[in-house]
Amino acid sequence: MAKTKKVTKKVEAETTKKQGKLVPNIKIVPHTFKTGTTILNISCKIPDFVNFLKNNAVVGRDGCSWVNMKGIPSSNGGYTVILNDYFHDAQQLADQVFSEDFELESRKQENKVS
C-alpha cells in the first residue's frame, strides 16, 4: 500500500507540474456504502470556483462556454482537481490562429505603408 501512495503522489505532482492549473478550493472525496456502491462527494468554495470558471472558460463551436477538469487520485484518498486545458475544437482553434496571423500581417502591412 505504501508503494501505491508514493506512485500516486509522484503522478499527482508530475501531472500538476506538466498539465497545469489546480482548481482552487474544490474537494472530491469518495464514500463507499456498506452495499459496495461508491459515490463522490464534491464540495467547492463558490466565489473561488466561479472566478476560476470565468477565467478559464473556452467557447465551443456551439457558442457555449466550457471548462474541462480532471480528477487525479491524490495521496489522501480523494482527488486533486486540475484544469484540463486540452482544446479539442480543431476548427475553432484553426480559426483563432488564422485570425491572429491575419491581424499580425495586417499590422505589418500598415507599418510598411506608414
HUJO-V652976 format. One record per residue. N is the residue number from 0. OMEGA is omega in degrees with one decimal (999 if undefined). D_FIRST is the distance of its C-alpha to the first C-alpha in Angstrom with 1 decimal. Layout:
n & omega & d_first
N & OMEGA & D_FIRST
N & OMEGA & D_FIRST
//
This chain:
n & omega & d_first
0 & -178.5 & 0.0
1 & 179.7 & 3.8
2 & 178.2 & 5.4
3 & 179.0 & 5.2
4 & 179.5 & 6.6
5 & -179.6 & 9.0
6 & 179.1 & 10.1
7 & 179.3 & 10.7
8 & -178.9 & 12.6
9 & 179.5 & 14.5
10 & 179.6 & 15.5
11 & -178.8 & 16.4
12 & -178.6 & 18.5
13 & -178.6 & 20.1
14 & -179.5 & 21.0
15 & 176.5 & 22.6
16 & -174.2 & 24.4
17 & -167.9 & 25.7
18 & 163.4 & 26.3
19 & -165.1 & 27.3
20 & 172.4 & 28.2
21 & 173.8 & 25.9
22 & -173.1 & 27.5
23 & 172.1 & 28.5
24 & 173.0 & 27.6
25 & -175.9 & 25.9
26 & 175.7 & 22.8
27 & -178.4 & 21.0
28 & 178.3 & 18.8
29 & 174.6 & 17.9
30 & 179.3 & 19.0
31 & 177.8 & 18.7
32 & 178.7 & 21.7
33 & -179.7 & 22.2
34 & -179.0 & 23.7
35 & 178.3 & 20.5
36 & 178.4 & 22.1
37 & 174.7 & 20.1
38 & 176.1 & 22.2
39 & 174.1 & 21.7
40 & -176.8 & 23.5
41 & 176.4 & 25.1
42 & 178.8 & 27.1
43 & 175.6 & 29.0
44 & -169.3 & 31.8
45 & -176.3 & 34.8
46 & -179.8 & 36.9
47 & -178.2 & 34.2
48 & 179.4 & 33.1
49 & 177.9 & 36.7
50 & 177.9 & 37.5
51 & 179.4 & 34.5
52 & 179.8 & 35.7
53 & -175.5 & 39.2
54 & -174.6 & 38.3
55 & -178.9 & 36.1
56 & 174.8 & 37.9
57 & 179.8 & 39.1
58 & -179.7 & 42.2
59 & 179.9 & 41.9
60 & -179.2 & 44.7
61 & 179.0 & 45.3
62 & 179.7 & 46.1
63 & 176.9 & 43.1
64 & -179.2 & 40.7
65 & 169.0 & 37.1
66 & 178.7 & 33.9
67 & -179.5 & 30.8
68 & 177.0 & 27.3
69 & 170.8 & 23.8
70 & -178.9 & 20.7
71 & 179.6 & 17.7
72 & 179.9 & 14.2
73 & -174.9 & 13.6
74 & -178.9 & 11.0
75 & 179.3 & 12.5
76 & 177.5 & 11.9
77 & 179.9 & 15.5
78 & 170.4 & 17.3
79 & -177.1 & 19.3
80 & 178.3 & 22.7
81 & 176.3 & 24.7
82 & 172.6 & 28.1
83 & -173.2 & 28.4
84 & 174.1 & 31.6
85 & -176.9 & 32.1
86 & -172.0 & 35.8
87 & 177.6 & 36.5
88 & -172.6 & 40.2
89 & -178.8 & 41.7
90 & -180.0 & 45.3
91 & 178.5 & 44.9
92 & 177.9 & 43.2
93 & 178.0 & 46.1
94 & 179.5 & 48.6
95 & -178.9 & 47.1
96 & 178.9 & 47.2
97 & -179.2 & 50.8
98 & 179.6 & 51.9
99 & 178.3 & 50.6
100 & 179.8 & 52.2
101 & 178.7 & 55.4
102 & 179.5 & 55.6
103 & 178.2 & 55.0
104 & 178.7 & 57.8
105 & 178.8 & 60.1
106 & 177.9 & 59.7
107 & 179.6 & 60.5
108 & 179.2 & 63.6
109 & -179.9 & 64.7
110 & 177.8 & 64.3
111 & -177.7 & 66.5
112 & -175.0 & 69.1
113 & 999 & 69.3
//
